Amino acid sequence: MTSDPIQKAERVRSALPQNGLFAEKEWRISPEPFPLSRTEVRLLEALGPIFLRFQRVSDLLYRRSRKGSLPTWIADYLDRGKPKNLLEAGLSHPIHEETPRVIRPDLILTADGFAAAELDSVPGGIGLTAWLGETYASLDSSHRILGGPRGMIEGFASIFGGKAVDILVSQEASDYRPEMEWLAGRLAGDWSVVNAENYTIRDREIYRFFELFDLPNLPGISQLIAATASGKARVTAPFKPWLEEKLWSALFWSHPLRPVWKRELREANWNRLSHIFPQSWVIDPAEIPHHAVIPGLEIGSFSELKGFTQRERELVLKQSGFSDRAWGSRSVTVGQDVSQCEWAKAVDGAIQSFPLAPFVLQRFRAGRIVTHPWWNPATGRIEIMEGRARLCPYYFVSAKDDSVRLGGVLATICPSDKKILHGMRDAILVPCRTDD
């Protein structure tokens, strides 16, 4: 153990696995975990069961919409662009009530709490966050790492019922393969990281580490989908593409659905989520009556967004899901960051995309300014970066009793001039700790 920050940073760098954690990815190394207040930690711990309930209610709303006991437009939004056989498989009896057992929200740390940009049920960073927790816990015994040094490892193991598991990684997700191989090496039991493209079913549980839009590139997966639908194979996250859409935040804010949400979530949980989910809308070009406006925007059609001033454009456009542009911020446009012409082009693109790949519009919630030390290898000194933080808590749902465990929290601290907060070369990546 050492208290010298430069030695700490050098120890972190020297502890990196030989094969890395992300293919060809780098980040700024800090000597310290990111501190969170006790109030923030208590909220993160409380949110796990609420997010699980939200996912289960979302699944229920979709299935009821398909059956006709709720408005059919719910399922119509969520089914767009998706193959019928995949949708039907997700509704099959063996898995019809299953939901993902890993839940990772992207939370922006704001001046008044957290803002959830999205919920990810097939997230990257599990192995990375496990390694960070283990490494930073070993640097200083006073570091109270959230989840502890093995919280991520034990949490991930808990989502399976047995000890023989195949982790399927596609070529599309190959950048994350090193972290999953490191994680598999830390787990007790029989774990294998295998290619999703040519997978042969065997008597093992399966962790799906690929997006469902990638299925055309995975010819062998159709057999796995069929085996899951018949109950012969168990896969998490389940083959339910409707649960991997960002537009659930817009459905959460839908006025006609509000009584359903409040009843199924319980009103206290709805109130808590309403402070965390930014107000959102599905970019639906359907004509509305001449005397009506879109609630919260006070416009008669989404095309009117193109005329918004820069001040009015405190908004974010993003593709909802089932597309290679719907992850990694590839489709994200922050209204304040672009010119009027670029914003208008993005709005037109979102409207035109509706038939096959809907877009979501969200209120932009700015992250609060934080400071954090990092080691600059060019100067050999510890410097202080002013930035904004995205927190990624990893919640694991136990296969044994459905309890929810917070395994760890990854902080991505980006330079303060960046509006889109995600992993990048000039961001600091560290685990979070309780600030005493």
Residue pairs with C-beta under 8 A, 6 or more apart in sequence:
1 139
1 140
1 141
2 8
2 11
2 139
3 140
5 31
5 32
5 373
5 375
5 382
6 31
6 375
6 380
6 381
6 382
8 31
8 32
8 139
8 140
9 29
9 30
9 31
9 374
9 375
9 382
10 375
11 135
11 139
12 29
12 30
12 31
12 135
12 136
12 139
13 29
13 375
15 135
15 138
17 131
17 178
17 182
19 178
19 181
19 182
20 178
21 127
21 128
21 131
21 178
21 179
21 182
22 128
22 175
22 176
22 178
22 179
22 423
23 174
23 175
23 176
23 177
23 178
24 175
25 175
25 423
26 425
27 423
27 424
27 425
27 427
27 428
27 429
28 374
28 375
28 385
28 425
28 426
28 427
28 428
28 429
29 374
29 375
29 428
30 372
30 373
30 374
30 375
30 428
30 430
31 139
31 373
31 375
31 382
32 372
32 373
32 430
33 136
33 143
33 145
33 411
33 430
33 431
33 432
33 433
34 372
34 389
34 411
34 413
34 430
34 431
34 432
34 433
35 432
35 433
35 434
35 435
36 44
36 146
36 391
36 409
36 432
36 433
36 434
36 435
37 435
38 434
38 435
40 114
41 146
41 434
43 113
43 114
44 146
44 391
44 393
44 406
44 409
45 406
46 272
47 105
47 272
47 276
47 393
47 395
48 103
48 393
48 395
48 404
48 405
48 406
49 404
50 265
50 269
50 272
50 273
51 103
51 105
51 119
51 395
52 99
52 103
52 395
52 397
52 404
53 265
53 266
53 269
54 119
54 248
54 252
54 265
54 269
54 273
55 99
55 100
55 103
55 119
55 121
55 243
56 97
56 99
57 261
57 264
57 265
58 242
58 243
58 248
58 251
59 97
59 99
59 240
59 242
59 243
60 264
61 70
61 74
61 251
61 257
61 260
61 264
62 74
62 75
62 78
62 242
62 243
63 91
63 96
64 70
65 71
65 72
65 73
65 74
65 75
66 72
66 75
66 91
70 257
70 260
71 256
74 251
74 257
75 242
77 245
77 247
77 251
77 282
77 284
77 358
78 241
78 242
78 245
78 247
79 87
79 242
80 354
80 355
80 356
80 357
80 358
81 322
81 323
81 355
81 356
81 357
82 212
82 241
82 242
82 322
83 215
85 222
85 225
86 212
86 215
86 225
86 239
86 241
87 241
87 242
88 229
89 225
89 226
89 228
89 229
89 239
90 96
90 238
90 239
90 240
90 241
90 242
92 228
92 229
92 230
93 231
94 228
94 229
94 230
94 231
95 228
95 229
95 238
95 239
95 240
98 236
98 238
98 240
99 121
99 238
99 240
99 243
99 397
100 121
100 122
100 236
100 237
100 238
100 243
100 397
101 159
101 236
101 237
101 396
101 397
101 399
102 121
102 122
102 123
102 126
102 156
102 159
102 236
102 237
102 394
102 395
102 396
102 397
103 119
103 120
103 121
103 394
103 395
103 397
103 404
104 119
104 120
104 121
104 123
104 125
104 392
104 393
104 394
104 395
105 116
105 117
105 118
105 119
105 120
105 392
105 393
106 116
106 117
106 118
106 119
106 120
106 390
106 392
107 114
107 115
107 116
107 117
107 276
107 390
107 391
107 392
107 393
108 114
108 115
108 116
108 117
108 365
108 366
108 367
108 388
108 389
108 390
108 391
108 421
109 367
109 368
109 370
109 388
109 389
109 390
109 391
110 365
110 366
110 367
110 368
111 366
111 368
113 275
113 276
114 276
114 391
115 276
115 277
115 278
115 365
116 249
116 276
116 277
116 278
117 278
117 362
117 390
118 246
118 249
119 248
121 237
121 243
121 244
122 208
122 209
122 210
122 211
122 237
122 244
123 392
123 394
124 173
124 175
124 176
124 179
125 176
125 179
125 392
125 394
125 410
126 152
126 156
126 179
126 180
126 183
126 394
127 176
127 178
127 179
127 180
127 181
127 182
127 183
128 179
128 410
128 429
129 152
129 392
129 394
129 407
129 408
129 409
129 410
129 431
130 150
130 152
130 153
130 156
130 182
130 183
130 186
130 407
130 408
131 179
131 182
132 408
132 410
132 429
132 430
132 431
133 145
133 146
133 147
133 148
133 149
133 150
133 151
133 152
133 408
133 431
134 149
134 150
134 153
134 186
136 143
136 145
136 430
136 431
136 433
137 143
137 145
137 148
137 149
138 149
143 433
144 433
144 434
144 436
145 151
145 408
145 431
145 432
145 433
146 393
146 406
146 408
146 409
146 431
146 432
146 433
146 434
147 155
147 394
147 406
147 407
147 408
147 409
147 431
151 405
151 406
151 407
151 408
152 183
152 394
152 407
152 408
153 183
153 186
153 187
153 407
154 405
154 407
155 394
155 395
155 396
155 405
155 406
155 407
155 408
156 183
156 187
156 396
156 407
157 187
157 188
157 189
158 396
158 398
158 399
158 400
158 405
159 207
159 236
159 396
159 397
159 398
159 399
160 205
160 207
160 236
160 399
161 205
161 234
161 399
161 400
162 189
162 204
162 205
163 188
163 189
163 190
164 189
164 190
164 191
164 203
164 204
164 205
165 189
165 190
165 191
165 192
165 204
165 205
165 206
165 207
166 192
166 193
166 194
166 199
166 202
166 204
166 205
166 206
166 207
167 180
167 184
167 191
167 192
167 193
167 194
167 206
167 207
167 209
168 194
168 195
168 196
168 199
168 206
168 207
168 208
168 209
168 210
169 176
169 177
169 180
169 193
169 194
169 195
169 196
169 209
169 210
170 195
170 196
170 197
170 209
170 210
170 211
170 214
170 217
170 218
171 195
171 196
171 197
171 217
172 210
172 211
172 214
172 217
172 324
173 209
173 210
173 211
173 214
176 209
177 193
180 193
180 209
181 193
184 191
184 192
184 193
185 191
190 204
192 204
196 208
196 209
196 210
196 214
196 218
196 220
196 221
197 217
197 218
197 219
197 220
198 219
198 220
199 218
199 220
199 221
199 224
200 220
201 223
201 224
201 227
201 232
201 233
205 234
205 235
205 236
206 224
206 233
206 234
206 235
206 236
207 235
207 236
208 235
208 236
208 237
208 239
210 218
211 244
211 324
211 327
212 239
212 241
212 244
212 322
213 321
213 322
213 323
213 324
213 326
214 324
215 221
215 222
224 233
224 235
225 239
227 233
228 234
228 235
228 238
228 239
229 239
237 243
237 244
241 321
241 322
244 321
244 322
245 320
245 321
245 322
246 318
246 319
246 320
246 321
246 326
246 360
247 280
247 282
247 320
247 321
247 358
247 360
249 277
249 278
249 280
249 360
249 362
250 280
250 281
250 282
250 360
250 361
251 257
251 282
252 261
252 273
252 274
252 277
252 280
253 277
253 279
253 280
253 281
253 296
255 295
261 270
262 270
265 273
278 362
278 363
278 364
278 365
279 296
279 362
279 363
280 360
280 361
280 362
280 363
281 294
281 296
281 297
281 302
281 360
281 361
281 362
282 320
282 358
282 359
282 360
282 361
283 302
283 317
283 347
283 350
283 351
283 353
283 354
283 358
283 359
283 360
283 361
284 302
284 354
284 358
285 301
285 302
285 303
285 351
285 354
287 301
288 294
288 300
288 301
290 300
292 300
293 299
293 300
294 300
294 301
294 302
297 305
299 305
302 347
302 350
302 351
302 361
303 347
303 348
303 351
305 315
305 343
305 347
305 361
306 340
306 343
306 344
306 347
306 348
308 315
308 335
308 343
310 335
310 336
310 340
312 335
313 335
313 336
313 343
314 335
314 336
314 363
314 364
315 334
315 335
315 361
315 362
315 363
315 364
316 332
316 333
316 334
316 335
316 361
316 362
316 363
316 364
317 331
317 332
317 333
317 335
317 346
317 347
317 350
317 359
317 360
317 361
318 326
318 329
318 331
318 332
318 333
318 359
318 360
318 362
319 325
319 326
319 330
319 331
319 350
319 353
319 357
319 358
319 359
319 360
320 326
320 357
320 358
320 359
320 360
321 357
322 357
323 331
323 357
324 330
325 331
326 357
328 422
329 420
329 422
331 359
332 420
333 342
333 343
333 346
334 364
334 419
334 420
335 343
335 364
336 364
336 419
337 419
338 346
349 359
350 359
350 361
353 359
364 419
366 388
367 388
367 389
367 390
367 421
368 388
369 386
369 387
369 388
369 416
370 386
370 387
370 388
370 389
370 413
371 384
371 385
371 386
371 387
372 384
372 385
372 387
372 413
372 428
372 430
373 382
373 383
373 384
373 385
374 382
374 383
374 384
374 385
374 428
375 381
375 382
375 383
376 382
376 383
385 413
385 415
385 428
386 415
386 416
387 413
387 414
387 415
387 416
387 418
387 427
387 428
388 413
388 414
388 416
388 418
388 421
389 411
389 412
389 413
389 414
389 421
390 411
390 412
390 414
390 421
390 422
391 409
391 410
391 411
391 412
391 432
392 409
392 410
392 411
392 412
393 406
393 408
393 409
394 406
394 407
394 408
394 409
394 410
395 404
395 405
395 406
395 407
396 404
396 405
396 407
397 403
397 404
398 404
398 405
408 431
408 432
409 431
409 432
410 429
410 430
410 431
410 432
411 428
411 429
411 430
411 431
411 432
412 421
412 422
412 423
412 427
412 428
412 429
413 427
413 428
413 429
413 430
414 421
414 422
414 424
414 426
414 427
415 426
415 427
418 424
423 429
